[in-house]
Amino acid sequence: MKTKQILLPTDFSPNARKAIDYAIYLFENVECKFHILNSYQVSASGLENTRSRARGTRLFRAIKEEAERNIKRLVNELETKNKNSLHTFEGHSIADSLVNAVAWTIKNNNIEFVFMGTKGSSAVKEVFMGSSTIQILKHIDYCPIVAVPSDYSYDLPDKIVFATNFEHVYSKAELVPLIELAKLWNSKIDIVHVEKGEELNDNQKAAKSLLAKRLHKLSQSFIEVDGHSKISEAIMSYTESNKEIGMIVMINYWHSFFEKLTKENVIKRVVFYTEVPFLILPLIDS
């Protein structure tokens, strides 16, 4: 099996460190190269000439040197703490926006997963590893992303909730990350559909049947959950009432049918309020 490439953005906060430690733990039996990324900017402007001028300043050099020292220190700490011979670490310090830095690192290192921290259910405001996770989800829609709550006492996922409306026919490629993680820890998959009082139409029934076939090698159950005032609340209520659940999974419909029907951005709400890690899979156009 080839070495798995995992991207771990950081602002050196406890939230970011929780996501790093969780990724290392989750893939403890897999040969991985973990890319530790920090991005920094002097000028808030995205204009190239403004950024070029900023790079020639004493302030930029000071920020650059500090970022490089911090990345080197973190990588050394991870290498010292983690004695797993399957794991290696590489630091990246990039002068650019977080979105651009993540996109560049994904492209140039064949990244298969991105792990980022969030403030979790206790969040009062959107700080870096919360609002920035949302920005990554909006712009990086071609790589699986795992949002890890800062207060999550992580454990292996005995169960994984895969939330779906059966409006989309999942391709084999879209489901690869989910299947991979489920096989890794022999996790059962609860395929959760939020019931809003309407029967499935023929297209939804066909999508449901195909999904069962796609996941036929895994332990799976189809679960109907009564709709709450918000779709996200129904998903999280089910998760909170089942302590074996260690992960929620959804396809990244940024402008999904959920949002169109309920005026609710389900993914954004789950990112901020989930108590377990949240895997967002890229939508692959067939």
PyMOL commands that set and color helices and strands:
alter all, ss='L'
color gray80, all
select helices_A, chain A and resi 14-26+48-55+58-81+98-109+120-122+128-139+172-184+202-214+231-240+257-262+266-273
alter helices_A, ss='H'
color red, helices_A
select strands_A, chain A and resi 4-9+32-40+87-95+113-118+145-149+159-163+188-195+220-226+245-251+278-281
alter strands_A, ss='S'
color yellow, strands_A
deselect
rebuild
show_as cartoon
